[in-house]
């Protein structure tokens, strides 16, 4: 059943006629052209499709549009502001975290949610907070280092 759903994506108001059972992932990718959000397992297990909904990391492949009314979604495309990368994005680039890049947007958004709850996590807290996001290339040590680096930068006053 289609219905008009109004929500916000990356700071922009959106109004779409969509099937209420359709998953957010496909609306973002197919209807809105935001392809930074990846389809991985389709089961919510790998984290490639992670986006922020009202600041919280959510698996978009498992999030139906019926739950999107009046929500605020941030995708990887919306994390940078005023032409400047977010400190997490900068750290991922600087530390050469990406190999294939498939998991990167989900990793960054999961890390953003983690740092929103705990701005100065220990290495162990980072590992626990990121353990449900999978990297096919195995760059976990660099991912952890990038999150630690971004946390330090954000503590110094870089934007959140």
N, C-alpha and C positions, 0 to 999 in steps of 0.2 A: 504494500500500500504506500503510495507516494504522498508526501506531505512537505510543506515548505518549512525548512529549518533555518533559523537565523543563529549565527554564531560569529566568532571573530577568529581570523587566521592571521597570525603575524601582525597584529595591530590593525587589520583591515576588516570591516564588517562584510559578512557574506550572507546571502540569502539564496538557498537552493531548494528546488523541488527534487526530493530524493526518496528512494525506498527506505523506510525506517529501519529495516533489518540490514541494509548495506553497511559494510564496515568502513570506518573513517579512512583507513589506508587507501582504499580505491577512490574515494571522493577526492582526497588530497592529490593523488597521482593522476587520475584520469580526468576528473572534472576541473581541478584547479591547477594542474600542471606542475605541482610541487613534487618533483621526482627524487628529491634528496632522501625522502622517507622510502626505505626499501622493503620489498617483499622477501622475506627469508623463508621461514618454516610454515607460516600461515596458522600456527598453533599458539603463538604468544610465548614461545620457548627460547627463541634465539636473540631477541632484542633489536633486530635490524630495523624494525618498524616503529621504534620508540619515538614518541613525540611528548611534548608537555601539554597537559590539559590543566588549566588553572594552576600552572606551576609544578604539577606533579607528573612524573614519568609514567606513561601509559603505553601499552602495546596497541597500536592503532589497528592491527589486523584482527583484534578481538573486541574493538570498541564500536558498537552499533550506532548509527546516526540518530536513533531514537533518544540516545542519551546525550546528544550534542547541543540541545537547546540552551542558548545563552552562555555557552562555554567559551573559553579563550584558549586557542590552540597556538602553540609555538612549534614550528618545524625548524630544521637546521637552516633553512633559508631565512628565517626570521630572527636568528640569534645575533647576527651582526647588526650594528646600529651606526648610522651616520657614516657609512663606508668603512667602518673599523670592525675588524674581527673581535669576537668575544675572547677574553683571556683563555678560555678552554680551547677555542679554535686555534688561537695563536700558539699555544703550547703543543697541540697535536702536530701542527706544521713544523714548528721549531725543532721538536724532538723526533721528527720523521716517523711518527707513529704508523702512518698509513702504508700498507703494502697494496693490497687489492682495493682497499677503501670501502668495501661493501658494508662493514659494520660501523664505520666511523660516525655517521650521523646519529645512530642509535646510542653509541658509546658516549658521545659528547652530550647528548640530551639526558641520558641516565646520570652522567657525572654532574650535570648542571642541577638536576633535582637533588642529588646527594649533597652537593655543596650548599644548596639552599637550606637544607635541613641541618647540615653540620659543616660550617664554613672552614674548619680546620681539622679534618679527619686524620686519624693515624693511618699508617699503611694498612694495618689489619682492617680498619673500618672501610677503607677504600675497596679492598679486596672483597669484603662481605657485601658492600653496596653495589659492586659491579659484577658479582658472580653469576648473575642470570643473563648477562650479555655475552654472547659468544663471538670470538674472533677466529675465523677460519685460518688466518695466517699465523696465529700464535704470538702476537705482539703485546702480550699482557704486561710484561715488565715496562715497556715504553708507555703503555696506556696509564699504568699506575704512576710513573714518573711525570707524565703530562698533567695528570690530575693534581699531584702534589705541587707541581710548578704553578699551575693556574691558581690553586688555593693560596699560595704565597703571594702571587701577583694581586689577587683580589683583596687579600688582607692589607696590602700596601695602598689600596684605594682604586685599583682598576675596577671598572664597572662590573656589576653582577649581571 
